[in-house]
């Protein structure tokens, strides 16, 4: 008879659950972001640092170009040393 009681099924066909409940696992909260320095916040809000610079060539041409290790003058083709 004891075996019959442990295998009882409810009206829906599922096994009758005991009174024990499973514990719900809650993940740890995300760490709070570190405070940002006001100068860094202003730079980020303004779009970040500029990736372009103004160069002056030996031919006298003044031009703006992306910041790289080697920049070529668009007027005469001379490389600009940085």
Long-range contacts (C-beta under 8 A, 24 or more apart in sequence): 55-80
